[in-house]
């Protein structure tokens, strides 16, 4: 789960960075000619890195492997949503593989 969180967190960071670059271009205004080459280079790097990070996520969590990740989560969701037959207030233990 830690690796999952790290990978998606890093991908999200790239989306945030791309948005910040777009804002920087707008803010630059008259200085755009001076900063635009650097911002374009940075934006190109962010795009390449975003694609690389998405491919990593796709390889580890999507496609056929998504079932491995999502099945225990779905089972937990069903278990938590089901009414407790004994009306016991103590939550039952759920074990993930």
N, C-alpha and C positions, 0 to 999 in steps of 0.2 A: 504494500500500500504506500510505503514511503517513496519508492521509486516512481509509482504512478503519480503521486502528488507532485513530486519534483519535476517530472516530465511535463505535466500539464501546467504547472506553475511557470516553468521556463517558457513554454509556448505562449502563455498568456502575457508574460513579460514582453515578448516580441511584439505582440499586438499593441500593447500599451506604448512601446517605444515607437512603433510606426505612427501611431496617432500623435505622439509628441513631436515627431519630426514634421508632420503635416502642419501642426500648430506653429512650429518654429518658422516654417516657410511663410506662413501668413503674417506672423509678428515681424519678420525681418523687413517687410515693406520695402523702403527705398534701398536698403542694404542688400536686397536679394541677390544682385549681381555678384556681390563679394562672397556671400555665404552659400549660394546655391550649389556650386560644384561640390563642396564638402557635404552638404545635406543630401545631395543626390547619391554620392558615394556611400554615405551612411545608410540611406534608404535601401540601396541595392544590397548592402551587406545584411541588413535586417531581413529583407525578403529572402535571400539565400538561406540565412540561418533559420527563418521560420519554416521554410520548405523542408530543410534537413530535420528540424525538430518534429514536424508533423509526420514525416516518413518514419521516424523512430517510434512515435506513438502508434502509427498505423501498424507497424511491424510487431509491436508488443501487445497491443490491446484491441485492435480492430480486426475485422475479417473473421476468420475461423477461430482466432484466439479470443475474440470478444466473449464467447460463451464461457470460457474459463474464468474470466474476470466477473462477468455479470451474473452467472448462475448462483453463486453464493449470496450475492446482494439481493437477488430476487427471492431466494429462499428466506432470507432474513426478513425481507419486506412482508412476505406472506405470513411468516410466523408472528411478526409484530402486529399485523392487521387482524389476525384471527382472534376471536374472543377466547379467553381462557375458560376451558370447559369446567374447571373446578371453582370458578369465580375467586380464585386465589389472587390476592393483591401482590404477592411476591412474583416478580417476573421470572419466567423460566429461562434457563441458560441456553444460548444459541451458540453452536460451535461451527465456525467456518473452517473449511479445509485449508 
